[in-house]
């Protein structure tokens, strides 16, 4: 069963850092080199100096790892950071808008005891890549700090956990900050044993599904195993997480579109001929493609190139059963499974082990199409978002979706609270 616990969080000292907006960052895997420069310009204490950017060529990573440890030691010594005296859980709300709709996603930060993914109470929902895990493990070895939480989902149809926390969140948060994406992050702290025990007891028989942070979780698990035989209470036995109810009305998933590159023999006529075996094809244009996709039933995609656009409606569930006989109906019904197994593999001929050579990912449809217009990519495959209940069902079957199957919005910002892994 899942074991969660409170912890003595480390956070920025308001007496040393007046504006949290100057020091918090998006998660490491969202940080580009341009964002890194902007973050560093905001404050000498910006958290990017600890979490670094996403893995990329051209970085002196060994120096960056060592610098991260040096910055932490210096900021700890000069009391830029402060550590809570009692073990605490941290309710964490995010307020944001999509279009004209306002949302509040309610979660809380705590620790969870590490276990092998998929073997017990903690389930993955998508596959991971090797380079990010190696990068995060190297950083963890040197800093011995758990800087960024994993985003996990639990099921609580009656919202019992949030009801227990809401009364504490009626007070002013301990701190709040608005990030560069206009998301307001509010954090409270609860160190009352009775409340903490109520929450941990309510979730002791729960199954947790990783929403974001698979690489970070697997890194933490590998790091714990590297340490060998350690005391059961050793902090490296735990991973810092943010838990959100999968029934929460503020839980939003956005689509992650696919950009295709480096296919020397890509031919539109041949693409359409192969696609026609599985899909109904309808001509559209740049202005209408997103609307046309949204008004279609599940299994609908957009094809966009600099010269033309189509909507593609999948019509062959039997084909998916033939392609994936060992998968569940829930998995075979995923748009992302159809996209990868039919469009990317069968039609475009991209083998799974070559995905990183030919496929990149982008959130917004407009930004995705601009990158095709510029000539950076050959075509775009647009898709609709995965639903939270699909994530739950597929993970419950102990199956993993392809990489970048979901884009939970907004991200958990880094630099609010973190955890020391030294005994």
C-alpha atoms as one frame of an Amber mdcrd trajectory, in Angstrom:
protein
   0.000   0.000   0.000   1.078   3.588  -0.583   2.828   5.218   2.367   2.865
   9.001   2.501   4.328  11.175   5.200   4.979  14.775   6.165   8.458  16.287
   5.946  10.488  19.285   7.075  10.396  21.302   3.895  13.144  23.693   2.837
  12.038  26.941   1.206  13.167  30.454   0.452  13.566  32.727   3.454  11.275
  35.769   2.940  13.744  37.901   4.898  16.379  37.219   2.244  14.222  36.888
  -0.882  11.473  39.485  -1.109   9.882  38.301  -4.368   9.255  34.611  -4.997
   8.430  35.490  -8.604  12.119  36.276  -9.093  13.314  32.848  -7.971  10.768
  30.153  -8.889  10.970  28.383 -12.249   9.067  26.028 -14.481  10.124  22.354
 -14.069  13.598  21.561 -15.394  12.291  19.742 -18.483  10.411  22.869 -19.572
  13.408  25.203 -19.257  15.093  26.228 -22.508  18.453  27.976 -22.727  16.638
  31.271 -23.330  14.482  30.752 -20.238  17.586  29.903 -18.215  19.193  33.228
 -19.136  16.017  35.125 -18.257  15.715  33.348 -14.910  19.323  34.093 -13.988
  18.806  37.757 -14.850  15.904  37.971 -12.395  17.841  37.049  -9.278  21.228
  35.682  -8.179  19.198  33.195  -6.123  16.996  31.872  -8.929  16.204  28.182
  -8.556  17.391  27.403 -12.090  20.914  27.403 -10.694  19.931  24.290  -8.712
  17.589  22.379 -11.054  19.371  23.335 -14.309  17.724  23.125 -17.724  16.373
  20.137 -19.578  19.130  17.891 -20.923  20.661  19.449 -24.034  23.863  19.256
 -26.000  26.358  22.080 -25.586  26.194  22.259 -21.781  29.149  21.581 -19.485
  26.993  19.363 -17.304  29.708  18.303 -14.867  30.430  21.936 -14.035  26.705
  22.682 -13.735  26.196  19.794 -11.293  29.084  21.010  -9.138  27.830  24.601
  -9.305  24.373  23.477  -8.174  25.873  21.897  -5.064  28.026  24.971  -4.436
  25.062  27.336  -4.762  22.940  25.246  -2.401  25.677  25.085   0.236  26.280
  28.821   0.006  22.591  29.764   0.130  22.008  27.429   3.043  24.944  28.894
   4.962  23.766  32.471   4.345  20.153  31.591   5.266  18.690  32.255   1.843
  16.885  29.003   2.602  15.017  28.159   5.777  13.804  24.743   6.941  10.545
  24.120   8.768  11.016  22.838  12.295   8.155  20.340  12.260   7.147  17.656
   9.790   4.582  19.296   7.549   2.274  18.696   4.619   1.767  21.574   2.205
  -1.624  22.172   0.551  -0.857  23.562  -2.891  -3.482  25.271  -5.067  -3.008
  26.539  -8.591  -5.397  29.133 -10.016  -5.388  29.616 -13.793  -7.484  30.359
 -16.863  -7.942  28.620 -20.187  -9.829  30.901 -22.506 -12.671  32.428 -20.513
 -12.825  29.593 -17.970 -11.220  29.953 -14.547  -9.917  26.855 -12.733  -8.463
  25.960  -9.337  -6.506  22.728  -9.086  -6.158  21.554  -5.490  -3.315  19.341
  -4.329  -0.877  18.930  -1.469   2.845  18.228  -1.152   4.170  15.361   0.965
   6.558  12.413   0.678   5.822   8.916  -0.604   7.868   5.823   0.153   9.634
   4.667  -3.004   8.757   1.359  -4.611   9.381  -0.146  -8.039   7.007   1.402
 -10.537   4.097  -0.807 -11.521   4.825  -3.463  -8.910   2.768  -2.077  -6.046
   0.677   1.016  -5.335   2.471   3.519  -7.589   1.734   3.243 -11.278   3.304
   4.946 -14.297   1.146   5.989 -17.211   3.770   6.577 -19.904   7.215   5.483
 -21.031  10.429   7.326 -20.188  13.607   8.302 -22.012  17.138   7.360 -20.955
  19.004  10.684 -21.237  16.827  12.686 -18.802  17.096   9.926 -16.184  20.898
   9.846 -16.408  21.013  13.638 -16.151  18.753  13.807 -13.090  20.634  10.974
 -11.381  23.956  12.764 -11.770  22.466  15.945 -10.287  20.935  14.001  -7.395
  24.187  12.235  -6.579  26.056  15.515  -6.263  23.456  17.712  -4.533  21.723
  15.068  -2.368  18.573  17.189  -2.580  15.100  16.382  -3.878  14.457  19.693
  -5.607  11.310  19.007  -7.638   8.143  17.055  -6.802   6.532  14.343  -8.882
   2.904  15.080  -9.776   0.688  12.122  -8.804  -3.041  11.401  -8.976  -5.213
   9.605  -6.464  -8.915   8.727  -6.569 -11.301  10.250  -4.039 -14.817  10.435
  -5.482 -16.212  11.969  -2.280 -13.389  14.571  -2.062 -12.791  13.614   1.571
  -9.121  14.651   1.534  -9.736  18.091   0.060 -12.638  18.683   2.441 -10.277
  17.985   5.343  -7.724  20.417   3.920 -10.101  23.149   2.735 -10.761  24.514
   6.233  -7.039  25.219   6.628  -6.888  26.781   3.186  -9.590  29.289   4.138
  -6.776  31.203   5.835  -4.195  33.270   3.981  -1.530  31.044   2.371   1.936
  30.939   3.882   3.149  32.212   0.529   1.887  32.669  -3.006   3.369  33.646
  -6.346   2.195  34.293  -9.889   4.445  32.769 -12.549   5.237  33.932 -16.070
   2.303  31.906 -17.432  -0.187  33.840 -15.289  -0.753  30.903 -12.943  -1.111
  31.771  -9.260   0.451  29.238  -6.901  -0.721  29.234  -3.265   0.889  27.142
  -0.523  -0.197  26.520   3.060   1.508  24.457   5.763  -0.077  21.984   8.170
   2.031  20.485  10.940  -0.814  19.324  13.207  -0.383  15.593  13.792  -4.122
  14.871  13.943  -4.728  16.409  10.502  -1.688  14.743   8.962  -2.726  11.353
  10.348  -6.246  11.820   8.975  -4.882  12.434   5.485  -2.343   9.602   5.561
  -4.964   7.164   6.887  -7.445   8.216   4.193  -4.919   7.394   1.459  -3.175
   4.341   2.920  -4.994   1.910   0.608  -4.821   4.162  -2.448  -3.260   3.612
  -5.825  -1.228   6.583  -7.069  -0.730   7.266 -10.782   2.171   9.430 -11.938
   0.853  12.338 -13.992   4.140  14.229 -14.506   7.647  13.389 -13.367   8.243
   9.772 -14.390  11.941  10.511 -14.941  12.255  12.119 -11.517  10.527   9.208
  -9.795  12.644   6.551 -11.502  15.763   8.594 -10.743  14.880   8.744  -7.044
  14.251   4.988  -6.992  17.587   4.269  -8.707  19.430   6.620  -6.352  17.926
   4.895  -3.304  19.057   1.518  -4.674  22.568   2.857  -5.292  22.906   3.587
  -1.579  22.548  -0.096  -0.762  21.339  -1.144   2.689  20.053   1.992   4.411
  17.931   2.585   7.490  14.171   2.374   6.727  13.835   5.954   7.969  16.564
   7.302   5.696  15.149  10.253   3.697  16.336   8.719   0.413  13.613   6.092
   0.856  11.075   8.784  -0.023  10.227  11.017  -2.977   8.649  14.440  -2.687
   5.312  14.510  -4.522   2.256  16.649  -5.118  -0.979  14.657  -4.915  -4.123
  15.731  -6.813  -7.493  14.018  -6.831  -8.247  12.631 -10.298 -11.847  13.757
  -9.684 -10.763  17.359  -9.064 -12.621  19.757 -11.399  -9.419  21.755 -11.825
  -7.522  18.812 -13.349  -6.879  19.790 -16.977  -5.004  17.855 -19.687  -3.942
  19.620 -22.874  -2.976  17.864 -26.123   0.670  17.369 -27.061   1.076  17.564
 -30.821   3.739  15.749 -32.862   6.199  17.434 -35.214   7.922  15.255 -37.816
  11.410  15.804 -39.229  14.302  14.076 -41.032  12.179  11.907 -43.358  13.945
  12.225 -46.749  11.316  10.213 -48.663   8.209  11.884 -47.247   5.676  12.228
 -50.054   2.187  13.669 -49.614   0.491  11.438 -52.184   2.016   8.309 -50.691
   1.123   9.466 -47.177  -2.544   9.941 -48.145  -2.694   6.577 -49.924  -1.373
   4.734 -46.866  -3.520   6.776 -44.485  -6.670   5.978 -46.465  -6.380   2.323
 -45.413  -7.212   3.295 -41.848  -8.740   6.796 -41.861 -11.441   8.856 -43.471
  -9.658  11.896 -44.896 -11.237  15.327 -45.224  -9.622  18.443 -46.677  -9.464
  21.441 -44.372  -7.209  24.473 -43.928  -5.045  26.172 -41.349  -7.840  28.339
 -39.980 -10.348  25.504 -39.533  -8.259  22.473 -38.654  -8.472  22.772 -34.855
 -12.221  23.386 -34.927 -12.736  20.465 -37.294 -10.798  18.169 -34.991 -12.672
  19.273 -31.880 -16.062  18.595 -33.434 -15.201  15.034 -34.440 -15.484  11.859
 -32.391 -12.467  10.258 -30.648  -9.772   9.000 -32.996  -9.633  12.225 -34.972
  -6.333  13.886 -35.876  -5.054  16.802 -37.874  -2.426  16.599 -40.618  -0.717
  19.891 -41.374   2.010  20.796 -43.854   3.080  24.151 -45.231   0.935  23.545
 -48.335  -2.148  21.645 -47.145  -4.187  20.359 -44.195  -6.531  17.441 -43.531
  -8.541  15.911 -40.720  -8.122  12.161 -40.308 -10.857  10.104 -38.637  -9.855
   6.593 -37.595 -12.344   3.963 -38.711 -10.664   0.640 -37.954 -10.788  -0.573
 -34.368 -10.125  -4.041 -35.793  -6.782  -2.790 -37.097  -5.735  -1.736 -33.601
  -6.699  -5.132 -32.221  -4.540  -6.762 -34.884  -1.640  -4.372 -34.312  -1.818
  -4.593 -30.511  -3.304  -7.995 -29.622  -1.736  -8.022 -26.177  -3.059  -4.604
 -25.170  -6.308  -3.792 -23.395  -9.288  -2.203 -25.127  -8.631   0.911 -23.032
  -5.103   1.209 -24.423  -6.127   0.471 -28.002  -8.781   3.195 -27.776  -6.310
   5.930 -26.884  -5.782   8.601 -29.503  -2.081   8.595 -28.695  -1.880   4.811
 -29.255  -3.592   5.154 -32.641  -1.329   8.073 -33.525   1.894   6.225 -32.749
   1.035   2.709 -33.883  -0.800   3.627 -37.085   0.201   7.103 -38.294   3.780
   7.254 -37.040   4.817   3.609 -37.376   2.655   2.148 -40.166   2.112   5.186
 -42.374   5.333   7.151 -41.844   7.496   4.093 -41.202   9.171   5.451 -38.047
  10.253   2.579 -35.815   9.720   2.990 -32.039  13.459   2.996 -31.342  13.898
   5.861 -33.844  11.276   8.150 -32.348  13.847  10.540 -30.910  15.401  10.969
 -34.373  12.181  12.035 -36.076   9.578  13.270 -33.584   9.375  16.360 -31.431
   6.537  17.596 -29.224   4.695  20.902 -28.964   1.752  22.063 -26.859  -0.289
  24.686 -28.718  -1.720  23.981 -32.178  -0.825  27.455 -33.425   2.771  27.214
 -32.253   2.993  23.718 -33.735   1.855  24.894 -37.163   4.218  27.888 -37.048
   7.156  25.525 -36.659   6.062  23.758 -39.850   5.525  27.075 -41.654   9.079
  28.110 -40.795  10.526  25.005 -42.414  11.899  23.668 -39.134   9.688  20.566
 -39.475   8.150  18.764 -42.424   4.660  18.122 -41.075   2.618  18.252 -37.886
   0.208  15.652 -36.525  -2.320  17.393 -34.289  -4.315  15.548 -31.669  -6.979
  15.963 -29.012  -6.137  15.591 -25.296  -6.172  12.373 -23.332  -8.926  12.280
 -20.681  -8.077  11.825 -16.965 -10.266   8.723 -16.745  -8.275   7.167 -19.611
  -5.028   7.775 -17.721  -6.512   6.077 -14.675  -7.872   3.093 -16.614  -4.718
   2.407 -18.620  -2.445   2.788 -15.581  -4.789   0.532 -13.624  -4.164  -2.123
 -16.277  -0.440  -1.614 -15.594   0.179  -0.447 -19.138   2.322   2.523 -20.171
   1.322   5.030 -22.816   3.852   6.336 -25.363   6.035   9.281 -24.321   4.299
  12.652 -24.106   0.803  11.175 -24.034  -0.454  13.840 -21.673   0.213  17.467
 -20.867  -1.216  18.223 -17.456  -1.697  21.970 -17.196  -0.393  23.909 -15.415
   2.973  22.526 -14.382   4.110  22.434 -10.760   6.590  25.273 -10.423   9.959
  24.560  -8.854  11.372  26.416  -5.883   8.352  26.435  -3.566   9.432  23.629
  -1.198  12.069  20.914  -1.425  13.504  18.023   0.586  16.937  17.153   1.984
  18.037  13.556   1.296  20.922  13.497   3.750  20.234  11.652   7.033
